[in-house]
Every structure is written in structure tokens, then in C-alpha cells.
């Protein structure tokens, strides 16, 4: 790929390996070199040449970079640089050594184990913490950006081997005056992780991120997404109409306090749902810590390393996925 050669030669990024590939592009692990033998491991997300030439995809890729440039939070993957070289756009991002939550769930499934309830709640509480920051973010003049991620799912939640949980891939996010594709005509997001308002082609607000956050929590707890169906249209219908079970009947160690949190995140009427990620975070932290000691990053990191047999904490997976175009 010619652009890769130019990135290496002109910008001093050493491409180590390809770590993810999607419909729009490729993600590489890279080393950024500087003076005095400086070296930093980063991720380089490169949009495919054929998409770089299409104004709509240029706009989305640039919009994602602009949107996340100032989202600096421990629970969000940071973006360092947006560039264009050889006719292709690329983004330099934080590299997270660890596993995404989809891989985390799949590993438990292969081992025929369930994720401990407290760690499941902790992981989702950290995502809620990152969402709280993003949802409340304002521009330099103090105007709320009204960010909605619109693609909350296990692939977009990363767990570092040190135990940090990070939300990534704002590729189809929307914000005031930025990346606001035509809701009402387009469904942005994956069918089995939509909010009911997304599935109904309605205009979304930040509450649309909370329903899929509840889906992710239940998927970590059960090892499966109860709304998923091989037929994408049926997944959307399930989101809209399938009876919501009592999850304590599916896993007895889900107690009444956690059950109440799950049920509130999965309210189809967004006026009955949690009204902010901050409320979800607050209730999950009360659940986790009101009786004393609870899970920490260190505990999660130790669990993850043991689960995957990692002893030296060396990075091994991609820090960010490559966005796909929204469904038409």
C-alpha cells in the first residue's frame, strides 16, 4: 500500500503489523520515532484509498477525528493526529494492549465460564464514566456538543491488561453541527445493539447510548445478546418488541439491585430510561461499593491476564476498530 510507505518515510512511523481490518480501512500497530531514541507505540487507522476519494467518507473520517480530538479521558481511546498522505486519510490513536469485550466474552464462552457479576458491572460502569464525559462535553465557547456515540457494543469497549476500560470508535457518532447524518432515513449502529429510537429511525439524544449499554451489560453477564438474530431485521424487531426478561431468572446471582439497574437501562420509552450516563454510573457504583471493597482496575487487569495467559502485559490486540458505513 503506497500510503503506508509514505507514512513510514515522511512521518517516521514504523508499521509493526496489521491488527484490524474493516469495510472502510485498516488499523496498524506502529512505533512513532523521535529524537534521542524516542519511541511510542500507537495505532494508525488508515482509510482505504477508494473511500478516501468519496466526499461522504472523507467527511465522516475527518468528523470522527475532529470530534474525538479533545475527548481526553481515561475511559476513552485518545486520538493524537489526523493526516492525509498519498491521497489517503489516516488517524493516529492511542494503542491499548489488551482485549475487546467481544473477545473477553468469547473466551469465557469457550471455557464454559461466566464473567463474575461484579467485574461485569465494573466494566460497564467505566464505559458509563467515559460516556458521561463525552455526553457532557462542550466546545471551547462553552456550547454543549450533544455527542451521541450511537455504536455502543462489545467490539468498541477495550480492556487493557492493566485493567483500564476504554470506549473507542466514534466513527458514526453525532454532535451538534458535526457528523449529523440524516436520522429518519438512516440507521446508524449495529442492529443487535440499537436503542429502540435508533431502530425506529427517530432522532436520538444521549439516552440512545444507554439502552445498548444495558445490552452490553446483560451480554457480559449471560455470555449472549438476547436480541441478536441471524436476520438483521428480526434483531431490530426484537429490540422494539421482544419481552424483556427478568435476568435473575437467567442467572441467579444477579441480585435485585443489579436487576433494577438493568431493567431501567432497557426501558424502551426513553423518558422512563435512565436520563443520563451519570445516573447509570452512580447506581452501578453504589451497587459495587456501598458495602465496602469492590472491583478495581488492578483486579480486572489481573483477571484478564490470567484469563488470557498473559504474563508480561505486552500489547497484543487492536485499540480501535474500523468504522463501517451506516446501514442504508
C-alpha positions in Angstrom: 0.0 0.0 0.0 1.8 3.2 -1.2 0.4 5.4 1.6 1.9 3.2 4.2 5.4 3.6 2.7 4.9 7.4 2.6 3.7 7.5 6.2 6.8 5.5 7.3 9.3 7.6 5.3 7.9 11.1 5.8 6.3 10.9 9.3 8.7 8.4 11.0 6.0 5.8 11.9 7.3 2.2 11.8 4.4 -0.1 10.9 4.8 -3.2 13.1 1.8 -5.2 12.0 -1.8 -5.1 10.8 -4.1 -5.6 13.8 -7.7 -5.0 12.4 -9.5 -4.7 9.1 -12.9 -3.4 8.3 -15.1 -2.2 5.5 -13.6 1.3 5.4 -10.0 0.7 6.3 -7.1 -1.0 8.2 -5.6 -0.5 11.6 -1.9 -1.0 12.2 0.2 -1.2 15.3 3.0 1.3 14.8 6.0 2.8 16.5 6.5 6.6 16.4 10.1 7.5 16.5 11.7 10.8 17.6 14.9 12.3 18.8 17.1 10.6 21.3 15.8 7.1 20.5 12.3 8.2 21.5 9.7 5.5 20.6 6.0 5.4 21.3 3.6 2.6 20.4 0.5 3.9 18.6 -2.3 2.7 16.4 -2.6 4.1 12.8 -6.1 3.8 11.3 -5.9 4.2 7.5 -9.0 4.7 5.4 -9.0 2.7 2.2 -8.0 4.6 -0.9 -11.3 4.1 -2.6 -13.2 5.6 0.3 -10.7 8.4 0.7 -11.9 9.7 -2.7 -15.5 9.8 -1.7 -16.6 13.1 -0.1 -19.1 11.4 2.3 -16.5 9.1 3.8 -13.9 11.8 3.9 -16.3 13.9 5.9 -17.1 11.1 8.3 -13.5 10.2 8.9 -12.4 13.8 9.4 -15.5 14.4 11.5 -14.6 11.5 13.8 -11.1 12.9 14.3 -12.3 16.4 15.0 -14.9 15.1 17.4 -12.6 13.0 19.5 -9.5 15.3 19.3 -10.4 17.0 22.6 -12.0 13.9 24.3 -9.3 13.4 26.8 -10.4 10.9 29.4 -9.1 7.7 30.9 -12.1 5.7 29.7 -11.9 6.9 26.1 -9.3 6.0 23.5 -7.4 9.2 22.6 -6.7 10.5 19.1 -3.3 12.2 18.5 -3.2 13.2 14.9 -5.2 13.3 11.6 -3.2 13.3 8.4 -3.5 12.8 4.7 -0.8 11.3 2.6 -0.8 9.7 -0.9 -4.4 10.5 -1.3 -5.4 8.6 1.8 -6.5 9.8 5.2 -5.1 8.3 8.4 -5.6 8.8 12.1 -3.0 8.2 14.8 -4.6 6.9 18.0 -3.8 5.5 21.5 -2.7 1.9 21.4 -4.4 -0.3 24.0 -2.8 -3.6 24.8 -5.5 -6.0 25.9 -8.8 -7.4 24.6 -12.1 -6.0 23.5 -15.2 -7.1 25.3 -16.4 -9.3 22.5 -13.1 -11.3 22.8 -13.5 -11.3 26.6 -17.0 -12.7 26.3 -16.0 -15.3 23.7 -13.1 -16.5 25.8 -15.5 -17.2 28.7 -17.8 -19.0 26.3 -15.1 -21.3 25.1 -14.1 -22.0 28.7 -17.8 -22.5 29.6 -17.4 -19.9 32.3 -19.4 -16.9 33.3 -17.9 -13.5 33.9 -18.0 -12.6 37.6 -21.0 -10.4 38.3 -19.0 -7.6 40.0 -16.5 -7.4 37.1 -19.3 -7.2 34.6 -20.9 -4.3 36.4 -17.5 -2.7 36.9 -16.6 -2.8 33.2 -20.0 -1.2 32.2 -19.6 1.4 35.0 -16.3 2.5 33.4 -18.0 2.8 30.0 -20.7 4.9 31.6 -18.0 7.0 33.1 -16.5 7.7 29.7 -19.9 8.3 28.2 -20.7 10.8 31.0 -17.7 12.8 30.0 -18.5 12.6 26.3 -22.1 13.5 26.7 -21.3 16.5 28.8 -18.5 17.8 26.6 -18.7 21.4 25.4 -16.8 23.3 22.7 -14.2 26.0 23.6 -17.0 28.6 23.8 -18.9 26.5 26.3 -21.7 25.3 24.0 -22.7 21.7 24.6 -21.6 19.4 21.8 -24.5 17.0 22.4 -22.4 14.0 21.5 -24.2 10.7 20.9 -21.9 7.7 20.2 -24.6 5.6 18.5 -22.3 2.5 18.3 -22.0 1.1 21.8 -21.2 -2.6 21.6 -18.6 -5.1 22.9 -16.3 -4.6 20.0 -16.0 -0.9 20.9 -15.1 -1.5 24.5 -11.5 -2.3 25.2 -9.9 -3.7 28.4 -6.2 -3.1 28.8 -4.1 -5.8 30.5 -3.6 -3.2 33.3 -7.4 -3.1 33.8 -8.3 0.2 32.2 -11.6 0.1 30.3 -11.8 2.4 27.2 -14.6 3.3 24.8 -13.5 3.6 21.2 -14.8 4.1 17.6 -16.7 7.3 17.4 -16.9 6.8 13.7 -20.7 7.1 13.5 -21.1 9.4 16.4 -23.1 12.6 16.0 -22.7 16.0 17.7 -24.1 19.5 17.3 -23.1 20.7 13.8 -20.8 17.8 13.2 -21.4 14.3 11.7 -25.2 14.6 12.0 -26.3 12.3 9.2 -30.0 12.2 8.4 -31.7 10.4 11.2 -35.1 9.3 9.9 -33.6 7.9 6.7 -30.5 6.1 8.0 -30.0 3.7 10.9 -26.6 4.3 12.4 -25.4 1.4 14.5 -25.4 -2.4 14.6 -28.8 -4.0 14.6 -28.5 -6.0 17.8 -27.1 -3.0 19.8 -29.6 -0.3 18.8 -31.7 1.7 21.0 -35.5 1.5 20.2 -35.4 5.1 18.9 -32.5 4.2 16.5 -34.4 1.1 15.3 -37.4 3.3 14.7 -35.4 5.8 12.7 -36.1 8.5 15.3 -33.8 11.5 16.1 -31.6 10.4 19.0 -30.1 12.1 22.1 -27.6 10.8 24.7 -30.2 8.5 26.1 -29.9 6.4 23.0 -26.4 5.2 24.2 -27.9 3.9 27.5 -30.1 1.1 26.1 -27.2 -0.6 24.3 -25.1 -0.1 27.4 -27.7 -2.2 29.1 -27.4 -4.8 26.3 -23.7 -5.0 26.7 -24.1 -5.5 30.5 -26.5 -8.3 30.0 -24.3 -9.9 27.3 -21.3 -9.9 29.6 -23.4 -11.4 32.4 -25.1 -14.1 30.2 -22.5 -14.7 27.5 -25.0 -13.8 24.8 -27.0 -11.0 23.4 -30.7 -11.8 23.9 -31.7 -9.5 21.0 -29.4 -11.0 18.3 -30.9 -12.9 15.4 -29.2 -14.1 12.2 -31.9 -12.0 10.4 -30.9 -8.4 10.9 -34.4 -7.1 10.6 -35.5 -9.6 13.3 -32.8 -8.2 15.6 -34.4 -4.8 15.2 -37.8 -6.2 15.8 -36.5 -7.9 18.9 -35.1 -4.5 20.1 -38.6 -3.0 19.6 -40.9 -5.6 20.8 -39.4 -8.7 22.4 -40.4 -9.1 26.1 -37.6 -8.1 28.4 -36.9 -11.0 30.8 -36.0 -10.8 34.4 -32.3 -11.5 34.2 -32.1 -13.0 37.7 -34.2 -16.0 36.3 -31.4 -16.5 33.7 -28.6 -16.1 36.1 -29.5 -16.5 39.8 -26.5 -14.5 41.2 -27.9 -11.3 39.6 -29.5 -9.7 42.7 -32.4 -7.4 42.9 -30.3 -4.2 43.0 -28.5 -5.1 39.8 -31.7 -6.3 38.2 -33.3 -2.9 38.8 -30.4 -1.2 37.1 -30.6 -3.5 34.1 -34.3 -3.1 33.8 -34.0 0.7 33.9 -31.4 0.8 31.2 -33.6 -1.4 29.0 -36.7 0.8 29.2 -37.9 1.2 25.6 -39.6 4.5 26.5 -36.6 6.8 26.8 -38.5 9.0 29.3 -38.6 6.0 31.6 -35.0 5.0 31.0 -32.0 6.5 32.8 -31.8 10.1 31.8 -28.0 10.3 31.7 -24.9 8.1 31.7 -24.1 9.8 35.0 -27.1 8.3 36.6 -26.1 4.8 35.4 -22.6 5.4 36.7 -23.9 6.5 40.1 -26.2 3.5 40.5 -23.6 1.0 39.4 -21.0 2.4 41.8 -23.5 2.4 44.7 -24.2 -1.3 43.8 -20.5 -2.1 43.6 -19.1 -0.2 46.6 -21.9 0.6 49.1 -21.0 -2.5 51.2 -17.3 -1.8 51.2 -14.5 -3.1 49.0 -15.3 -3.6 45.3 -13.6 -4.2 42.0 -10.7 -2.1 40.8 -8.7 -1.7 37.6 -6.0 -3.8 39.2 -8.4 -6.6 40.0 -9.8 -6.5 36.4 -6.3 -6.4 34.9 -5.1 -9.4 37.0 -8.3 -11.3 36.0 -7.8 -10.5 32.3 -4.1 -11.5 32.2 -4.9 -14.8 34.0 -7.8 -15.5 31.6 -5.7 -15.0 28.5 -2.4 -16.4 30.0 -0.6 -13.1 29.6 2.4 -12.7 31.9 4.4 -9.8 30.5 1.5 -7.4 29.7 2.7 -6.9 26.2 0.1 -5.4 23.8 -1.5 -8.0 21.6 -4.7 -6.6 20.0 -6.1 -3.6 18.2 -7.0 -0.5 20.1 -9.8 0.6 17.8 -12.0 -0.9 15.1 -12.5 0.5 11.6 -15.9 2.0 11.1 -18.4 0.7 8.6 -20.8 2.9 6.7 -24.2 3.2 8.4 -27.0 1.0 7.1 -28.9 2.5 4.2 
